[in-house]
């Protein structure tokens, strides 16, 4: 009798606790906004080829294309990723008046011509952050990095740089990877 009750108790336990699971409806997946992270680092001096332009920052892609066409035609050995140096804040300067320079690190023996210049960029300390997403929304990364620099007790000492790690012709806008760098120095009291 006790054996029968014990077997019934086990069966009842299994049926009520370990029975089939009800399927839960699929909940929409929400992704959290990426966490902002910044760092301070030293960028070594480098030899670059560059094209300087006046005009809308929206023409940067075309300018990178010009630079890459020259590199291929001249069989230049690149030593790093392309990047832009941006001299004006687009919120304060009209698009047709902004100034920028597209650069590409190259070997020191590279020669310039009438359009493409070779120059040496100095070593500098920068605040840096990685931005993932469309170029037209990169302003949020600048705003966060600028605030972070102030909170850390630094000041911005020169034009910004954007290093490009993705090809917008083959990557989706949300997967474009850009490093934003702002040159800094410690704020003096």
C-alpha positions in Angstrom: 0.0 0.0 0.0 2.8 2.4 0.9 4.6 1.5 -2.3 1.5 2.3 -4.3 1.1 5.7 -2.6 4.7 6.5 -3.1 4.5 5.6 -6.8 1.3 7.8 -7.1 3.0 10.7 -5.4 5.9 10.5 -7.7 3.6 10.3 -10.8 1.6 13.3 -9.5 4.8 15.3 -8.8 6.1 14.6 -12.3 2.8 15.5 -13.9 2.3 18.8 -12.1 5.9 20.0 -12.0 7.6 18.6 -15.0 4.8 18.5 -17.6 4.9 20.1 -21.0 5.9 23.7 -21.1 3.6 26.3 -22.5 5.0 28.2 -25.4 5.6 31.9 -24.6 4.8 34.3 -27.4 7.9 35.8 -29.0 8.7 39.1 -27.5 10.2 41.8 -29.7 14.0 42.0 -29.2 15.1 45.4 -28.0 18.8 46.3 -28.2 20.3 48.6 -25.7 22.1 51.7 -27.0 25.8 51.1 -27.2 27.7 52.1 -24.1 29.9 55.1 -24.7 33.6 54.4 -24.1 36.6 56.7 -24.6 40.3 56.6 -24.0 43.3 58.8 -24.1 46.2 57.7 -26.3 49.2 58.9 -28.2 49.1 58.9 -32.0 52.6 58.6 -33.4 53.9 61.0 -36.1 53.3 59.7 -39.6 53.8 60.4 -43.3 50.6 60.9 -45.2 49.4 61.9 -48.6 46.5 64.3 -48.5 44.0 66.3 -50.5 42.7 69.5 -48.9 39.2 70.7 -49.8 36.7 73.4 -49.1 33.1 72.4 -49.3 30.4 70.2 -47.8 31.6 67.3 -45.7 29.1 65.2 -47.6 31.7 65.2 -50.5 34.2 63.3 -48.3 33.4 60.0 -50.0 34.2 61.4 -53.4 37.4 62.9 -52.1 38.5 59.5 -50.7 37.8 58.1 -54.1 40.1 60.7 -55.8 42.8 59.8 -53.3 42.4 56.1 -53.8 42.5 56.4 -57.6 45.8 58.3 -57.3 47.2 55.7 -55.0 46.3 52.9 -57.4 47.6 54.8 -60.5 50.9 55.6 -58.8 51.2 52.1 -57.1 51.6 53.7 -53.7 52.1 51.4 -50.6 49.5 52.4 -48.0 50.6 51.9 -44.3 47.2 52.6 -42.6 43.5 53.4 -43.0 42.3 56.6 -44.7 41.2 59.4 -42.4 39.8 62.9 -42.5 40.9 66.0 -40.6 38.0 68.3 -40.1 38.8 72.0 -39.4 35.3 73.4 -39.0 32.3 72.7 -36.9 29.4 72.1 -39.4 27.0 73.5 -36.8 28.8 76.8 -37.0 30.0 77.0 -40.6 28.0 76.8 -43.8 28.5 73.5 -45.6 30.1 75.2 -48.7 32.6 76.9 -46.4 33.8 73.9 -44.3 37.5 72.9 -44.7 38.7 69.3 -44.6 41.6 67.2 -45.6 41.5 63.5 -46.5 44.7 61.7 -45.6 46.2 58.2 -46.1 49.4 57.0 -44.3 52.1 56.0 -46.7 55.8 55.2 -46.8 58.2 58.1 -46.3 59.6 57.9 -49.8 56.3 58.8 -51.5 56.4 61.9 -53.8 53.7 64.5 -54.1 52.3 66.2 -57.3 50.1 69.2 -58.1 47.0 67.8 -56.4 48.2 65.2 -53.8 50.6 66.5 -51.1 52.9 64.5 -48.9 53.4 65.7 -45.4 54.5 64.7 -41.9 51.8 64.8 -39.2 53.2 65.3 -35.7 52.9 63.0 -32.7 49.9 64.0 -30.5 47.8 63.0 -27.6 44.1 62.4 -28.4 40.9 61.5 -26.8 39.4 58.7 -28.9 36.1 56.8 -29.2 34.8 54.2 -31.7 31.5 55.0 -33.4 29.4 52.4 -35.2 26.7 53.7 -37.5 25.8 56.0 -40.3 28.1 59.0 -40.9 25.1 61.4 -40.8 24.6 60.6 -37.1 28.3 60.8 -36.0 27.6 64.1 -34.3 26.4 62.2 -31.2 29.9 60.7 -30.8 31.5 64.1 -31.0 29.1 65.5 -28.4 29.8 62.6 -26.0 33.5 62.7 -26.6 33.7 66.5 -26.1 31.8 66.2 -22.8 34.0 63.3 -21.7 37.1 65.4 -22.4 35.9 68.2 -20.2 35.0 65.8 -17.4 38.5 64.4 -17.5 40.1 67.8 -17.1 41.3 68.2 -20.7 40.8 70.8 -23.5 40.6 70.3 -27.2 43.7 71.7 -29.0 43.1 71.2 -32.7 40.9 69.8 -35.5 39.2 66.5 -35.3 40.1 63.3 -37.1 37.9 60.5 -38.3 39.6 57.2 -39.1 37.6 55.0 -41.4 37.6 51.2 -41.0 34.7 50.3 -43.2 34.0 50.7 -46.9 30.5 52.4 -47.2 30.2 50.8 -50.7 30.1 47.3 -49.2 28.9 47.8 -45.6 25.5 48.7 -44.3 25.2 52.2 -42.8 24.7 50.8 -39.2 27.9 48.6 -39.5 30.2 51.4 -40.5 33.1 51.7 -38.0 34.8 55.0 -37.4 37.3 56.2 -34.8 36.8 59.8 -33.7 39.9 61.5 -32.4 40.2 64.9 -30.8 43.7 66.3 -29.9 43.9 67.3 -26.3 46.1 68.7 -23.6 45.6 68.8 -19.8 43.7 71.8 -18.7 45.7 74.2 -16.6 44.1 75.9 -13.6 
